[in-house]
Amino acid sequence: MPEPRARERILARLRAAPREIPPRPEAEARPPAAPGPETAAALEAALTAMRAEVHRLPGGRWAAELRERLAGRGLSELLYFPGSPWAVELEEAWTPAAQDSPRLVAWEGAVEDFRGRLFSAAAGITAAAAAAADPGVLLLRPGPEEPRLLSLVPPVHVVLVPAERIYPTFEDALADGSFAPPLAANLVLVSGPSKTADIELTLAFGVHGPRELLVFILA
Amino acid sequence: MADSAFESRIEQALEDETLRRNFASALGAFAARRRSVFPDGRALERLRTQAAAIRDRALARLPELLEELESRLTANGIRVHWAETAAVGCRLVLEILEAHGVRRVVKGKSMVSEEMHLNAFLARHGIETVETDLGEFIIQLAGETPAHIIVPAVHKNRAQIARLFQEKIAGAPYTEEVTELNAIARRTLRERFREAGAGLSGVNFAVAETGTLCLVENEGNGRMCTGVPPLHIAVMGIEKVIERLEDLPPLLRLLTGSATGQRVTTYVNLISGPRRNADPDGPREVHLVLLDNGRSAVYADPELRATLRCIRCGCCLNHCPVYARIGGHAYGTTYPGPIGKVLTPQLLGIDRAGELPFASTLCGACEEVCPVRIPLAHLLRRLRAEAVRSPASRGDRRGSGRPDRLERLAWWAWGQAVQRPSIYRAILAGGRWLGGLLPPVGPLERWMRTHAEPRFSRRNLRRILRRQGIPDA
C-alpha cells in the first residue's frame, strides 16, 4: 500500500522551498466581444481550413433543410439521442421516411446496452453548445441530453451550431454559460475531423474519431 | 572511439543515414509550420511572456494550487492519489485496476507514464496495455520507446512501418499507403477500445479553479480512452497545475503552435468528473495519480525551478541541431533533446546523467523558441558546472565534463601563448599559411570526419582594422 503520508511529504517539500509569488499576469486589455454576424463567417473559414464541411441552415425549418442536404450523400443512417431538446423537430422532419435520406435511428438506453449498435453506426448527430471563430472550435457539452460517444464513434459527425453562440475568440467564449461552474463532466473543443500525421507527417483523417465533420450553422 | 555508452549511441545514430534523413525532414517541417502559425513576431513574444508568467505564478503557488486542485477534483467526483516515486505511482495504478478486475487497458499518449515505465510494470502483473496514439502504437509494436515527445515514431519512415504492421498485426497486408496504414490501425484499435476495462491517459494542464483535467490531442484516441471504458485513470506530474480556466487559451495556443504548428488541435478534452447520474455514457470512475518523482527536489532551487514551467511541446527538440542529428533514442532517457538534458540530470541525479548537459552546442536555439521562456542554455551551463564539481566525475572520464590530460595540456599551452604577444602572433601567422594543411591525425582526425575543414583567411583582423584606421589597443 502506498504511504498515506505521501501527500503531506510532497506538500511539505514544496512549502520548504524559497518562494516569491508574482502578481497574476495581466492579459492584454481587450473589451470582451460578443457573437455577431461576422463571427459565423470567420468560424466557417477556420473550420473549412481544418477540412470540416460547413453549411448554413435557415432558423425556421432547419430540420427539413438538413434532411435535404444529407440526402444523396450515401449515408445509410443517422444516429440521434431522443433526449436532446431538438429531437422532436428532427423526428418530425424525418416523417415519413424516404429512400434517399439517411434512416433516422434513436440511441436507446445507457451505453452498456447500446455499445454494439453504436460501434456499427454510420453517422451521428449532436449539437454544439457554443463555438469560437478564433481558433475555429466547436464546444461540445455532452451530458444527460447528449451522449459523449455520439460525436466520436460513428465515422461521420453531423453537428448543429446555433449562430448566436459563436464567439469571436476562445477567450470570449469562456464567458458562455457552458463554462460557468460547476463545469460539465466532459467538455470537448472540436476543430475538425479526427486526424493524425504520425507517419512521415502525412496528414490522414479519421484515424480514431470521425473521418468527416459536417457542420450546420443555424441562423 | 566512444568512451561511454552515451557516446557510442551518438556515434551509432550519426552513422544511421536513414535515421538522420527521417529526423531532418520531419524537424525542418515542424520549424516551418511553427513560423507560419505565428507570423507576427511581436505578438508571439508577448504571448511567450504571458505564458511564462502564468506558469511562473502557478509554480510559485504550487502547494496551494495542488490542494485547491485536489479539493475541486474531489468535489467533482474524481479520486486523487499522490505518489512520491514512479514505483509508488505504478503500484497505485495497479491497485485501482486490480480492484476493478481489469486485465485490458487502452492508453493515450503520456510522457509521465513513460517516465514511470508503467506499461512494463503492468505487463509484469498480467495486465495488457495497448497504446492507441498512432505513433505510440507503432513504437509499442516495435518494442521501442518514444523518439520524440510529440511525434514518438518520427524516426520511422513508411516502409519501416509497413514492414512492422505486416509482421506484427495478424492479417495486415504490406502497404506503404499512409491512408491504408491508418485504416489498419483504426480497425485494430477499435476492438481494443470496445473491450478495454479501463483507459489510461496523461494530462496537459490541470485547472485548480474548476478541478478540470485538460487533454490535448488530434486523433480522438484520448476521447476514446477517457470516454469508452468504465474506468479512467489519469497520471500527471505535480507541476502541470494552472490557476484558472482563463489561463488555458494562451497556453493552448502556444502549446499546439510550438508543438506541431497548429492553431488548435482537433480535440481539447476538459474532464471535470466521471459520468453523472443521468448521463447515458462516460466512465463510472475517474482517478488522478499526482506524481512527484523528483520534481519537488527540482522545485527547491529557485533557478532550476524554471525547468518545471515546461509544457512538453517538444519545440526545443525540433530546433536543436544536436537532437536533429542524433535523434531521440541516443539520449537513452525518457525526455530527449534540450529539455531532457536539463530535466533528466535533475530527476535522476547529476552523478547518473551528468553527461547529458554536455551534448549541446549552447547555440541557444532552444531558449529562443521555448514558449514559456525556460532559460535552457543557462541551465545547461549551470548543470555542466555541477557535473564537473560532482564527485562522480573524478578521473579523466570523457564527457563527464572533467577535462582529460590532453585537453588540460592544450588549455595550458593556449594560456602560455596568449600571454606572450610574439608567440601568439607567430601562431596566427602559422595558421594563416599552414592552417589548410592540418593533418588528420589524433583528435583532429575524429573531428575532421564530421566537420568541414576550416579555411583560414590570409588577412588577419588586426591588419584589416589598422587599414580602416582603428589602432591596436
Interface residues (C-beta under 8 A of the other chain):
Chain A: M1 P2 E3 A6 R7 R9 I10 L11 R13 L14 R15 A16 A17 P18 R19 E20 I21 P22 P23 R24 P25 A27 E28 A46 M50 F81 G83 W107 G109 A110 V111 F114 R115 F119 P135 G136 V137 P142 G143 P144 P147 R148 L149 L152 V153 T169 F170 E171 L174 F179 P181 P182 L183 A184 A185 N186 L187 V188 L189 V190 S191 G192 P193 S194 K195 T196 A197 D198 I199 E200 L201 T202 A204 G206 V207 H208 G209 P210
Chain B: S25 A26 A29 R46 Q50 A53 I54 D56 R57 A60 R61 L62 P63 L66 E67 A75 N76 G77 H81 W82 A83 E84 V88 R91 L92 E95 T132 D133 L134 G135 I138 V151 P152 A153 K156 N157 R158 I161 V178 T179 L181 N182 A185 R186 L189 R190 F193 R194 T210 G211 T212 N218 E219 G220 N221 R223 M224 G227 V228 I238 E243 L245 E246 P249 P250 L252 R253 T260 R263 V264 T265 T266 Y267 V268 N269 L270 I271 S272 G273 P274 R275 R276 A278 D279 P280 D281 G282 L290 D292 S296 A297 Y299 A300 D301 P302 R305
